[in-house]
Amino acid sequence: MSGDPERSARDRHLNDAVERLLDRRVGRLTGEAGRAVSTTHGIAVIAIILTLSYIAFFMTYDMAMFGTLIAFNMVATIAYVACVLLARLGRQLGAALVTFGTAIVQLVMASAFVGWEAGFHLFILLACQLVFMVFTERQRALRWVSAFGALFGFLACQFLLPASGAIVQMPQVLLTTLFSINVLLMSSMLFIVAAVSHFRAERARQRAAELAARAEYLANTDALTGLANRRPVMERLEKLSVPGAAPYCLAIADLDHFKDINDRFGHACGDRVLADIGARLKASLRVTDAVGRWGGEEFVFVITDAQLSDAAVTMERIRASIGDASIACTGHDHPITVSIGLTDGEYDGSPHHAIRRADDALYASKAGGRDRVTVMKAPSAAVATEAASALTSTKPRRAS
């Protein structure tokens, strides 16, 4: 089991390294446009290298016969350099159009000179794939126009041009060698394109998972205190309240005279107090227990696998820890006390009876002088019906 997190970490590091290599920030663009312009920039650089290599080959083989093709390839090299500059300036669409158009014309012209058996037109098939990487989703019309244009260029080279000697007659062994080289280059580039697509898809999946986890965390967490909010606490109570579940106790705590802090020192100071209390509460419980912000200055505790007497000891310790140390705010300290109502859980499928009972116990703590823990045990089965009917009654709003 320990190897799985390590493998996931290695995969993340590998994906991050590949992303930095393949999706370097070009032209200060981000998102889909940034990935498209980064891909266009990389294609233009590769095209410059390949074009210069073939210029050197044609010049070495027969500069006179290939003079026109050499001149055009030099113009194409200048066009690719312009594409690199456009990409660096953030001109994603212009760079994509010039790169794609130059490559198609260049490959068709090379095939027209030596015939399709040299394999230059195979790179057009690669261009059919690249259109989905150099154009963004907003430019999908251009994607399909370019893809069909590239496919038409490939078919024209394959079926309308002669196999060899279209303009320049080359030995068959040299055509076969060129074909092998071009197939190897095209296959390698197809592999790179597939690898880029894989790593980008994997990275997108990871980001989606991270965003989903972040959204879930934000939905379940109180931003101020870092504690759970009502939703996950209620979900846990629902699971614990079914018949046969493990024993649990429920407590609701309320900071005493908290409204006075907000009124006298401002809400910023009140927020500081709540954040500090949240940190103390998280450090005061077992891993199996839970604490959440119930609302305002109220907190709820779910103590699992514990009898009511044990839970009372825990809540008394928490009450003392809050009252023992004042909370420092700008230029002044605030002694804080807390009133707590504690009860044991019920297992009739709903936690609402236990919540109401803990709330009643908290009201008793407030009425009894605050800064104390009041325990209210669940009623026996004989009086359960009477306790349930009491839920419809109302109590005066308790003082803070």
N, C-alpha and C positions, 0 to 999 in steps of 0.2 A: 504493500500500500504506500510505503514511503517513497517509492520510485515514481509514482504518478505525479505528485507535485513537482518533483525535480524535472521530470520530462516536460511538464507544462511550462516550467520556468525556462528550460532550454529552448523550447519551441518559441516562446515569446521573445527571447533574446535573438534567436535566429530571424524571426519575422521582423523585429525592429531593425536588425542590421541590414537585411535585404531592403526594407523600406527606405532606410537612409540612403542606400546605394542607388536604388531605382527611382525613388520619389524625392530626390533632392529638390529643395526649394528653388524654383526657377521663375524669374519674373515676378517674384513676391506674390504669386497666386496661390490660393489654397483650395481645398476641396477637390471637386471633380475637374474644374478648370486647371488647378495646379497639377493634378496627375496627368491630364491630357498634354499640357505644355511641357511637362517633364519628359513624357514619352516622345513627343515631337522633337525635343532638343536632343535626346539620345539617338533617335533615328537619323537626324541630320548629321550628327557627328560620325555615326557609322557609315552613312552614305558618302561623306567626304573621304573617309579612309578607303572605302572600296573603290570609289571613282578614281582617286589618285593612283591606286594600285593598277587598275585596268588601263589608265592613261599610260602608265609606265610600260605595261605589257604591249599595248598597241604600238607605242613608239618604238619599242625594241623589235617587234615583229616586222612591221612595215609602215614606217611613218607616212610615206607618200600615199599608200593605198587607204590608210585609215585617217588621213588628214582631217576630213570633214567630221568624222566621229570623235577624233581627239579634240578638235575645236569645240564641238558641242559639249563634250564632257568637261572641258575647262569652264564653259559657261555654266554648266550644271553645278560644278564645284562652287563657283561664285554664288549661285542661287542658294546652295545649302549653307554657305557661310552666312548669307543674309537671313536664312531661316533660324540659325543659331542666335543671331542678333535680335531677331524679332521675338524669339522665345524668351531671351533674357530681358527684353523690354516688357514682357507680359502680354505680347500680342499673340494670344493662343490661336485664334482662328486664322489670322494671316500666315503664321508659321506653318500651321497644318495644311492649308491650301497650297502654299508654295512648295512645301516638301513633297506632298502627295502628287501634285501635278508634275513637278520636275522629274520625280522617280518614274512615273508611268511613261512619259514621253521618252526619257532616257533609255528605258528598258525596251520599248518598242523599236526605237531607232537602232539599238545594238543588235536586236534580233533581225532587223531589216538588212543590216550589213553582212552578218555571217550566217543567218538562217537559224531556225528554232532548235536545231540539234545541239547548239552550243549551250542551251539551257538558260539564257539570260531572262527569257520571259517567265521562267518559274518564279522569279521574285515578285511578279505581279500577283500571284496567288497569296504570297505573304502580305502584300498590300491590302488584299481583300480582308484579311484579319485585322490589320493594323488600323483600319478606318474606325473600328469600334473603340480604339484606345486613344486616337489623336483628336477625335471629335467628341464633344460632350453630349449629354442626353438632350439638351436644348437644341443641339445641332443635328438631331437624328435624321432630318431630311437630307442633309449633306452626307451623312453616313451612307445612306442607301444609294444616293446618286453616285457617290464615289465608288462604293462597292460594285455596283452594276457597271460603271464605267471601267473599272479595273478588270472585271470579268470579261467584258467585251474586248478589251485590249488583249487579254490572254488568248481568247478564242481566235481573234484576228491573227495573232502571231502563229498560233498552232495550225490553223487551217488555211489561211490566205497567203502566208509566206512559205517559200520553199524550205526544205529541210536544211539545205546548205547552199552557199554560193549565191545568196540573194543579191549582194553587191560585190563582196570579196570572197573569192574561192580559197578555202583553207583546207589543209590535209585532214582526212577523216580522223586520224589518230589525235590530232590537235583538237578537233571538235569534240571527240569523246573525252579528252582530258578536261576541256573547258566545262563540258556537261557535268562531269564527276565533281569538279571543284565547285561549280555553282549549286549542284544538288547538296553537297556537303555544307556549303555556306547557308543555303536556304533552310535546310533541316536544322542546323544549329540555331538559326534565328527563330525558327518556329518553336524550338524547345525553349528558347529564352522567353518568347512571348507567352508560352504556356506557363512557364515558371513565374513570370511577372503576374499573370492573371491569377494564378493560384495563391501567391503570397498576398496580393492585394485583397482577394476574396477572404482569405484567412484573417487578415488584419481587420477587414470590415466586420467579419463575424465577431472577432474579439472586442472590437469597439462597441458593437451592438450589445454584446453581453455585458460589457462594463457599464454602458449607459443604462441598460435595463436594471442591473444591480444597483446602480446609483439612484435610479428613479424609485426603486423599491425601498432603498434605505431612507431616502427623503420622505417617502410616503409613510414610513413607519417610525420615523424618528423626530423628536422635538428638536428643532434647530438650536434653541437657546441652551437647553440643559444637556443635550446629547443623550437623553433617555428616550425610551420607547414612548409613543403616544398612545391614545386610547385604543386604536384599532388593533395592534398586535396583542395588547393586554387582554382585550375582550376575546380575541380569537383563542388565546391560551386558556382563559377562564372557561370558555365554551367546551374546550376539549377536556378540562379537568372536572367539569360538572356532570359528566355522563355517569350512569351507574357503573360501579366497579372500578372507577378510576382511582389513582393513588390519592391519599389524603393531602389536603392543602389547606392553608389558612390565607385569609385576605385581610389586608389592612389599608385604611385610607388615612393619610396624614395631611394636615393643613398648617401652614406657617402662621404663627400668632402675630396679630397686629401688622401684617404685611402691608395693608393699605396705607398705614401711617408712613411707611418708608417711601412709598411712591408719592404720597401727597407732600411730604416734607422735603425729600431729596431728589425727586424726579424718577422717571421710569428707567433711565440709564442705570441709576444706582440699584433700583429694584431688579433689573435684569442681571446685574452683577451678583446680587445675592442669590437669585435663582440658579445661575450657572454654577456658583460655588456649592450650593446645596446639592445640585445634581451630581457633581463630582464626588462629594462625600457619600451620597447614597449609593452610587455605583461601587464604591470601595468597601461598603459595609455589609454586603450580602454575599452568599455563596454563589458559585457559578450556576447552580441549578435553580436559584431563586430569580425573581424578576422584579424590577421597579420601573415605573413609568410615570410620566406627567399626566395627571388626570384632568388638569385644566386649571388655568390661573396659578395659584400658589398651592394647589393640591397635588398630592402624589399617591400612587396606588402601589401596593406591594403584594406579590403572589409568592407565598412561601410553601414549597412543595415538600412532601414526605416529612411532615412535622406535625406534632400534636400542638394543641392550642397553648399549653404551658410553655413549650419550647419556643413557639413563635412569639409569645409574650416577652420572653427573655431577649429575643433578637430585637424586637421593636423597642424595648426599654433601652437597649444598648444604642440603637440608632437615635432615639430621643436625646440621650445623654451626649452623644457625639456632636449633635447639632448645637446643643445648648452650651457645651464646654468652651467653644472657641468662637469669638466674634468674627465677623466678616468685614474686612477693611475695604472701604470705598474712598473716594478722593477726599482726603482731609478728615475723615471720621470713620469710626468703627460702629458696627451694628451687632449688638447681642441678639441672637435669634433663638426663639423657642418654637416648639412644634407640639401640636395636639394630635393624638393618634387614636383611631378607633379600630379595633381588631376583632375578628370573628373567625370561626372555622367554616369550612366550605360545605356545600350541599351537593347532592348527586342525583338530582331529579331532572337533569338535562338542561338546566338553565342556571346561570350564576346570579340572576337578578335578586333573588332573596338574600343571598350572602352580601351582595353589594349594598342593598338597602340596610341590612343589619350593621355592616361596617360603618355606613354613613350615620346611622343612629348612634353607634358607639362614639363616633367622632363628635357628634352633637353633645353627647353626655360629657366628653372631655372638655369641650368649650364651656359648657354650662358649669362644670365643676371647678373652674379656675384656670384652665389651659395648662400647657406644658406637662402633660401626663398621657398615659396610655390607659384606655378603657377597653376592657374585654367584654364582649357580648356573645355568649355561647348560642349555638343554633338551637331552636326549640325542638322538643321531642316530637315524635311522630304523632302523639295524641293531640298536640296543639298546632300541628303543621297547617291545618286548614284555616284556623284562626289567624296565624301569622301571614298566610297568603292573602287573606282578605284585608289585612292591615296595610297592604301595599297601596290601596286606593286612598288612604288617608294622607293628609299633608301636615307638615310641621312648619313652624315659623322658620324663616331664614336665619341660619346661625351667624353669630358675629364672627368677624375675622380675628 
